């Protein structure tokens, strides 16, 4: 009691500047009770002493201006409420009563990146799908009612997005998830592509719309759900690598054998051509020789036919000479009746013997 | 909520402590205990002993007490006076000094420097009020929030690869987790890519997306994988690269625009497009196989180039030889015939004699070069004794 009294007396007797200081401190403490700000990246919900909500702000993706699309969404919802809330559209400085509490939520595209999950396609093939969701809070009061915090929202989002994705993926075959269009880049020699009915883009749109519908009532607006990766589960990946290797090996083998075949063709052509060339040459040569032989014969005949007897005589003498000339050892036996002995006899007679 | 209660508690204690502090510092209150009770006692004793001079015998205790109190009061008054003076001086100083301090703090937080390649996004109490270009600008501290965004500089986003060392030459490292993706023909290929982009709407960049850089990475994954998943591995690795860059850029931009992120992709480049390491050797072998094929065909052609000219050479030789032989044959024939004719002409002039002469000439040659044995005709039986076959003769 005494302390209180001294305390109060002390307060009364403060020097004037201390008064100012204390007043300033007081103001600094008190002003947030009457004033609050809404940043461009925020949207707020005003409650009575942390209990019932009385007002909320509408965020905007157009900095500094009112986003008419979002405003329309909020107004439409607000009109259906039993007690429509007060809607604040401006950012910046605002005033309030001390018993009104401000709860802030982000007014941005928020991310949600789930763990890669195993999904199954229509033909029961497995895919590891890693998708992300970009979403934003369109209604802070509703969001606060259903999810309370952004982290709480992520749990709900996970369930909604996963189940919708699962549903969509299971309704379509594998190729629809991997491919997007019916117009891939073609090279001349490649495969015929099967046509797809929808493709990844349209499938994701469907899944997004489903998830958006499911999460709209929670104050969340899902902008899009996109696939960051589709991978084959490890087991399948191994078999894919094996298949890729085998495909390439086949191509390599094909090229090598093409090369060999080409080489064989070239060499056999070469051989054939060489033989043909030589044969033709031989043929020509023999023809020439034959022709020459014929002419020679004609020349001989032309000469010898002038006097066949003389030719025979001369040829006889030549033959005689040549047949003996080849072998010097041969002895010649002459009888006394031969020409030479008769000649000798004749000549001796002529000589008078 | 709890925050406020805590603050109230703190402030309550501060209020309690503050006067004590002030008391300590300035002795604004008497360091001598001279409170209201003492004041009352003094007053009572004062009236009692007022005017009483001289010796006071009774109430000697009280008188002593009175004198003590009187001293205390005087000291109290003096110290209070001193304190009041000190306070006055301090107040005067404070009126000068405190505004100066506040002024300095405000002044120090006010100027903002915006670099040449930046733009600043300004908010007042959170409300967007506009942009500033480069230069030194003044702002209201603590109330105005200024975010600087590099809008002129061209930024680079590398996916599937990381810069290890700027070099030169620059050294990169692959990031398989970002690069490996599925193709339309269910193959796996790694795509390293680089995007050049600029922030064209800095207000969007600051406000609309919670983590702009992260969003850009995620959107790239979505766009690239969508395009690559639409095409076959051969196209991705070879001729389709150029077209795919264009498609990826377009899709990427569409996705980003959907987020109102305020960035524009200037260009997209695919760097290395590679097969996964598990199949790498098989892919390399295909290139080797092509080289092998070309080499083998080249060998064949070399063989051809050797074969044919050689054959042609041989054939020319054959023909030339034949021609030569043919000529020779004919010339010989001509020569022989000419010689015969000449002889015959001469022979015709004296046939009998020439015939005899020719015979004798031949026989002479014959007998000159060989051993001649003359045998009597009468010895008809001689032939049976001679072994003509063996060429042995009877030596006569």
Interface residues (C-beta under 8 A of the other chain):
Chain A: X7 X10 X11 X13 X14 X15 X16 X17 X18 X22 X25 X29 X37 X38 X39 X40 X41 X42 X50 X61 X63 X64 X90 X91 X92 X93 X101 X106 X108 X109 X110 X111 X113 X132 X134 X175 X178 X179 X180 X181 X184 X185 X186 X187 X190 X191 X193 X199 X200 X201 X223 X224 X226 X227 X228 X229 X230 X231 X232 X237 X238 X240 X241 X244 X245 X246 X248 X249 X251 X252 X253 X255 X256 X258 X259 X260 X262 X263 X264 X265 X266 X267 X269 X270 X271 X273 X274 X275 X277 X278 X280 X281 X282 X284 X285 X286 X288 X289 X291 X292 X293 X295 X296 X297 X299 X300 X302 X303 X304 X306 X307 X310 X311 X313 X314 X317 X320 X321 X324 X325 X328 X329 X330 X331 X332 X333 X334 X335 X336 X337 X339 X340 X341 X343
Chain B: X1 X7 X11 X14 X15 X16 X18 X19 X22 X23 X26 X28 X29 X87 X90 X91 X94 X95 X121 X123 X124 X125 X126 X127 X128 X129 X130 X145 X180 X181 X182 X183 X184 X185 X186 X187 X188 X203 X204 X206 X207 X208 X209 X210 X211 X214 X215 X218 X219 X221 X222 X225 X226 X227 X229 X230 X231 X232 X233 X234 X235 X238 X239 X240 X243 X244 X255 X258 X259 X260 X261 X275 X276 X278 X279 X281 X282 X283 X285 X286 X288 X289 X290 X292 X293 X294 X295 X296 X297 X299 X300 X301 X303 X304 X307 X308 X310 X311 X312 X314 X315 X316 X318 X319 X321 X322 X323 X325 X326 X327 X329 X330 X332 X333 X334 X336 X337 X338 X340 X341 X343 X344 X347 X348 X351 X355 X358 X359 X360 X362 X363 X365 X366 X367 X369 X370 X371 X372 X373 X374 X375 X376 X377 X378 X386 X391 X393
